[in-house]
Amino acid sequence: MAGTQRWPRVIIFTTPSCPWCRAAKEYLRQRGVPFKEVDVSRDAAAARDLVRRTGQMGVPVLDIGGKIVIGFNRPQIDALLGLKKK
């Protein structure tokens, strides 16, 4: 049923100039997945946390229910969200 999907917590680490970040956010929006965006170019603490958690500073990075996805990896995102291929 529409509107009853329970999603894991999704945080996406981005920068304003990142085209893959925009693509990942649009991908989530199209699927109705709520997310929190963290702009690491404006949040130094979040940038340090990102490096601590992933070992790198590239974006986008998604935290889906505590599991890290580096880059806009659709199959991995779909698997963690429980989305089926159509």
PEMO-V827335 format. One record per residue. N is the residue number from 1. RES is the residue in three letters. SS is DSSP state (@ for helix, = for strand, . for the rest). PHI is phi in whole degrees, -180 to 180 (NA if undefined). D_LAST is the distance of its C-alpha to the last C-alpha in whole Angstrom. Layout:
n:N res:RES ss:SS phi:PHI d_last:D_LAST
n:N res:RES ss:SS phi:PHI d_last:D_LAST
//
This chain:
n:1 res:MET ss:. phi:NA d_last:17
n:2 res:ALA ss:. phi:-64 d_last:17
n:3 res:GLY ss:. phi:86 d_last:19
n:4 res:THR ss:. phi:-106 d_last:20
n:5 res:GLN ss:. phi:-62 d_last:17
n:6 res:ARG ss:. phi:-102 d_last:20
n:7 res:TRP ss:. phi:-96 d_last:19
n:8 res:PRO ss:. phi:-68 d_last:21
n:9 res:ARG ss:. phi:-66 d_last:23
n:10 res:VAL ss:= phi:-124 d_last:22
n:11 res:ILE ss:= phi:-121 d_last:25
n:12 res:ILE ss:= phi:-119 d_last:24
n:13 res:PHE ss:= phi:-92 d_last:27
n:14 res:THR ss:= phi:-139 d_last:28
n:15 res:THR ss:. phi:-136 d_last:30
n:16 res:PRO ss:. phi:-63 d_last:31
n:17 res:SER ss:. phi:-91 d_last:31
n:18 res:CYS ss:. phi:-91 d_last:28
n:19 res:PRO ss:@ phi:-67 d_last:25
n:20 res:TRP ss:@ phi:-69 d_last:22
n:21 res:CYS ss:@ phi:-65 d_last:23
n:22 res:ARG ss:@ phi:-61 d_last:22
n:23 res:ALA ss:@ phi:-64 d_last:19
n:24 res:ALA ss:@ phi:-65 d_last:18
n:25 res:LYS ss:@ phi:-63 d_last:20
n:26 res:GLU ss:@ phi:-64 d_last:18
n:27 res:TYR ss:@ phi:-58 d_last:14
n:28 res:LEU ss:@ phi:-65 d_last:16
n:29 res:ARG ss:@ phi:-59 d_last:17
n:30 res:GLN ss:@ phi:-62 d_last:14
n:31 res:ARG ss:. phi:-97 d_last:12
n:32 res:GLY ss:. phi:74 d_last:16
n:33 res:VAL ss:. phi:-91 d_last:17
n:34 res:PRO ss:. phi:-72 d_last:21
n:35 res:PHE ss:. phi:-150 d_last:22
n:36 res:LYS ss:= phi:-106 d_last:26
n:37 res:GLU ss:= phi:-100 d_last:27
n:38 res:VAL ss:= phi:-122 d_last:30
n:39 res:ASP ss:= phi:-86 d_last:31
n:40 res:VAL ss:. phi:-72 d_last:33
n:41 res:SER ss:. phi:-77 d_last:35
n:42 res:ARG ss:. phi:-113 d_last:37
n:43 res:ASP ss:. phi:-127 d_last:37
n:44 res:ALA ss:@ phi:-63 d_last:39
n:45 res:ALA ss:@ phi:-65 d_last:39
n:46 res:ALA ss:@ phi:-66 d_last:35
n:47 res:ALA ss:@ phi:-63 d_last:35
n:48 res:ARG ss:@ phi:-64 d_last:38
n:49 res:ASP ss:@ phi:-62 d_last:35
n:50 res:LEU ss:@ phi:-61 d_last:32
n:51 res:VAL ss:@ phi:-64 d_last:35
n:52 res:ARG ss:@ phi:-61 d_last:36
n:53 res:ARG ss:@ phi:-80 d_last:32
n:54 res:THR ss:@ phi:-117 d_last:31
n:55 res:GLY ss:. phi:79 d_last:34
n:56 res:GLN ss:. phi:-153 d_last:33
n:57 res:MET ss:. phi:-115 d_last:33
n:58 res:GLY ss:. phi:-69 d_last:30
n:59 res:VAL ss:. phi:-130 d_last:27
n:60 res:PRO ss:. phi:-79 d_last:24
n:61 res:VAL ss:= phi:-128 d_last:25
n:62 res:LEU ss:= phi:-112 d_last:22
n:63 res:ASP ss:= phi:-108 d_last:24
n:64 res:ILE ss:= phi:-113 d_last:21
n:65 res:GLY ss:. phi:59 d_last:23
n:66 res:GLY ss:. phi:90 d_last:26
n:67 res:LYS ss:= phi:-100 d_last:24
n:68 res:ILE ss:= phi:-94 d_last:24
n:69 res:VAL ss:= phi:-119 d_last:22
n:70 res:ILE ss:= phi:-95 d_last:24
n:71 res:GLY ss:. phi:86 d_last:22
n:72 res:PHE ss:. phi:-90 d_last:19
n:73 res:ASN ss:. phi:-101 d_last:17
n:74 res:ARG ss:@ phi:-55 d_last:13
n:75 res:PRO ss:@ phi:-60 d_last:12
n:76 res:GLN ss:@ phi:-70 d_last:15
n:77 res:ILE ss:@ phi:-61 d_last:15
n:78 res:ASP ss:@ phi:-59 d_last:11
n:79 res:ALA ss:@ phi:-63 d_last:13
n:80 res:LEU ss:@ phi:-70 d_last:16
n:81 res:LEU ss:@ phi:-89 d_last:14
n:82 res:GLY ss:. phi:75 d_last:13
n:83 res:LEU ss:. phi:-87 d_last:9
n:84 res:LYS ss:. phi:-98 d_last:6
n:85 res:LYS ss:. phi:-70 d_last:4
n:86 res:LYS ss:. phi:-110 d_last:0
//
